[in-house]
Amino acid sequence: MYAHERSLVEQLADKPFALIGVNSDADRDEIRDIVKDKNLSWRSFWNGPQGTRGPISRQWEVSGWPTLYLIDADGVIRHGGQDLRRNLDQRIEELLAEIGHDVQLEHDN
Amino acid sequence: MIKIPVLTRAVLVATCVPILALALLSFSGCGGGGESVTFNGPPTDENGDPITPDRSQMGAAGGGAAPAGDDADDGAPERARPAQNNNNVQLNRGGQRIQRSIGAAGPGGTVPPANTGSTNAGNSGGAVNGAGLSGASEPLISGGLANGLYPQPNPGFSQVGFGGGLNANFTVPVSVPAQPGNGAGAADGFAGASGNSGSTRDVEPVALTLLDRANFAFGEGDEKKAFQYLYAHLLVDDAAIQDYPLEWYSGLAQPRVAFRWGVGIQYNPASNFEGNPPVIGDPENVRIVNAAPASGGRDNRGGSGRTLGPGGGGGGLLGGDGGGGSSRPEDSPYKNLDTRSPQGMLLFYAGDFGDKTLDRLEFRRDNSYYGRLLQMARVEEAAEEAEDAGSEFNRPNPARRSGPPRGGSQRTIGAAGGGRGGGNAAGGAGGFVGDDGANTGGGGGAVGNDAISASSRLQELLGDSVARRPDDNKIGTLYPGVMLIGLATKSELIDRGRELGLDGLLIFNVRVSGSDVPETTTTLRLINLYPQEGQREEVASVNLKHKDVASRREAGRSDPVESALNEIFEQAADRGFRASPMPDLRAEHVEGRVGQLMGETHVDPLRPAVEVVSFFREGLLKEEYAVKALDALLGEGMGDKVLSMNQEERLAAMSRFFPGDDLASTGFGGGSSGASRVSTGAANMAAAPDKPTIGELAPEIESEDLDGVTFKLSDYRGKVVLLDFWGDW
């Protein structure tokens, strides 16, 4: 699952795009090590020691993992849910196009 | 007295069984020369702290009785326990929406004071029963893998063997089981706090969660449906499946999220014996409770009610140690039992032997022996049934009674409010080593050990009519996780237990002689519904002659019923039928296990589905295998749905298992704790203005990153942001 995200981050490195995680592992030290090991370069909020029941996922009504939301440059949630994972690349391209960046995402996997 | 299957000491050999039904799963690690994994140092718990060996080991090392307080002192960090909210849920007649009263069962709420600190408070007084014995003997429930597939940690062994291997050898590290749920004071204090308002207030209606539905099904006595809901809850809610992980039961050599008990009756009166069976706890064990006119019953009932008041009167009637009740020789406490309830049926045949058995089970349930899921489950009741319960004749069935205190679950429910913290804190201090006293001694203060628990349950069960022989086929919830499975022969009961998806049985065999003064003997059998190869289903049994029980009690000696239950529980059931940490599983074990599950037929396929999903979430099973297994267990196409990230899709997939129920109105989220419940229902939409809504501004997040540096989501305004809720599991 990290491969796709890593690929997005790499391909969009010079675009107005950010991948922000909300990590729901209860043990922050452990996940920090994993992030280091797996070279996950994007920044994550930590959902707190309650793990999946932490405050951020609660506020966002997340009860399935992973869950994605796509937020446009104005801070408006534009997509979320099952469809988003299927069409993620296309949705990102669309939102970037809205602010004048034409991108064609490609992935190895 | 106890029958113990003779076992050889386990050897360090693991087994792999080729799974023909699952040729598609690669099954590496089996067949060849085998691999060896050595046992590296002391096992640790999830915090990395060493797990103290369990009590049986302590007993073995010390060669004597373990100190009563060892559970409190063992230093083993406690597992987080989900908070238990005492939400009182009521259905309206439409059945669609509910009123939820939060904190109704808090200390000042509707739970009667009698509940507070009742059963568990007595733990500190527990005698050390059998602790010394327990470590000294062979494991009673043990043996090879369940069908050769799983490594098996055994209490009392630091390493464990796997018998019956077919073609491979490798050693596997196993964990020494920690003691789930002991020293429970702290966690339960927390649990109590969560229900702490102590006052009743109505909040807006919310949709029923699957957990709510399970609790209602328990309230209806529909144990099977209740468990389907519990399993569905785990399949739909990611947080729940994390909160209630698989745990290991060495007697089954299988994992479960919940261990399910059945209690059955065998009844063998002599052919010339008429009337109702004499029971243990009857002041005159040789007397027969004949059907009598209702007026007589009413008179007697007055006497019973007075004498049997919990904590009052010295508990003379039941324990035989006070003497107050015996002035009315015709006044059997079991005379006016309402036998329409499962509890009533059990007490009708098994008297206070059955009652104390329920105490043992309930204590263990409350202390996580049978999985944390069952600690959460409770009996909830639809509001409309409360009205019926008021009629004079229709004494409430304790499992169905409205209002917070509910028969067998009464203490549990009361305890979930303010009472629980206190009660289990005492348990922690005293340990549960001697739960002889633990289950019976508390609450009543000066009351004799034997009397209090029996009288409290019995009082719930007294009716206005004379006890009638219950329907042999009565099946229903005694309390969540323990069901009565009726009266039949042993083999029929075993079949019934399997059909009902149970794991272990306790069977009371009541035999009455045909002489003028009939003698009664009750045998309690412990049955493993998943015996391993070469083992019998009957793990242990113990006989009690009612006459002997009565005379020992008269003489003020230790209660034979308690000794018998120690043999069944502490020396047998607690060895194999008690949750312990999962062994260190590797992918090949898991694949083998999943292959096995796919090849079997299941009375409730949601249970193995939970197992598969748990393995998948743990990273022990590849997604493609998980999908195939779920397709095989639940139906073609179900794998993708159940593993879908979309909760509503998962919920929709569950609906085929609940025909006639409208799952569309089901609430989601946080249901496992009750504390973070959210709902998809419209009623909740207005409550929180900062929920994420497509087309609206994203709720702000301002929080620490993994390095502890605070940042904000809005820092990224001007960029397209992919917000990814993720976890490495």
Interface residues (C-beta under 8 A of the other chain):
Chain A: M1 E5 L8 K15 P16 F17 A18 L19 I20 G21 V22 N23 S24 D25 R28 I31 R32 I34 V35 R43 S44 F45 W46 N47 G48 G51 T52 R53 P55 I56 S57 R58 Q59 W60 E61 V62 S63 G64 W65 P66 T67 L68 Y69 L70 I71 D72 A73 D74 G75 V76 I77 R78 H79 G80 G81 Q82 R85 L88 I92 L95 L96 I99
Chain B: D237 D238 A239 Q242 S644 M645 N646 Q647 E649 R650 F668 G669 G670 S673 A675 S676 V678 A688 D690 K691 P692 T693 I694 G695 E696 L697 A698 P699 I701 S703 E704 D705 L706 D707 F711 L713 S714 Y716 R717 G718 K719 V720 V721 L722 L723 D724 F725 W726 G727 D728 W729
